[in-house]
């Protein structure tokens, strides 16, 4: 088996159907899908049944509603050479797995690969975080070229570093940064990673109001990851100062909602960086 696609899901049905439908059109066919179902009902049963004749799907259930617990649970059942973790509201373009397969075959020394994001209509999202060119991943670029649903890892490497830190990410106090944390741990162990800008996965932008409500916990996660991985002072200062600049610019334009987003991001990052290490962190 070449790929294992591990999909944590909670509360969604139509989105999961769209993801599975997109996977039926992949040019590479050597893959399994491991759905880690955190719902307390059977809403996904009919959705998965629609695709069992076309896709190899393992349907796991988890009573623990933590995204990274679900990812690690799915990874323990994976058989693929390469593992990846699409969100349950992603869609794959037809050549995603083919691109990844070719890259890893041509570059056996690379341990993990990431790409960028496009909206369902094919345009770029609102986020300006993505590098516009291919790049090696290091402690500087990891913040601007990595997101969990577009992260492909050689399975032995994932297992060596112990998978995702379950004290980070959705469902925890530290609401983001688990992908950067995982990458930094892989890099510190001697692995190498690459960012390929043209490797794009479809994912919708979240409403602005929702992003504002998530700004503080997401900031907490980033701050925590910078502290946990002992990022250099220049990196920490840059990512603390950047939201201050964003807040000032948007308040000057009377865009108070976006200005508030940047304010909450700053306070979240600062609080996360100052937080004590969780005893159970990976």
Secondary structure, DSSP 4 states (H G I P E B T S, - for coil): --EEEEEEESS-SHHHHHHHHHHTT-S---EEEEEEE--SS-TTHHHHHTTTTTS-EEEEE-S---HHHHHHHHHHT--SSEEE---TTEEE-TTHHHHHHHHHHH-TT--EEEEEEE-TTSS--S---S-SS-EEE-TTGGGTS--GGGEEEEHHHHHHHTS--TTBSTTSSB-S-HHHHHHHHHHHTT--EEEEEEEEEEEPPPPHHHHHHHHHHHHHHHHHHHHHTT--HHHHHHHHHHHHHHHHHHHHTT-HHHHHHHHHHHHHHHHHHHSPPPTT--
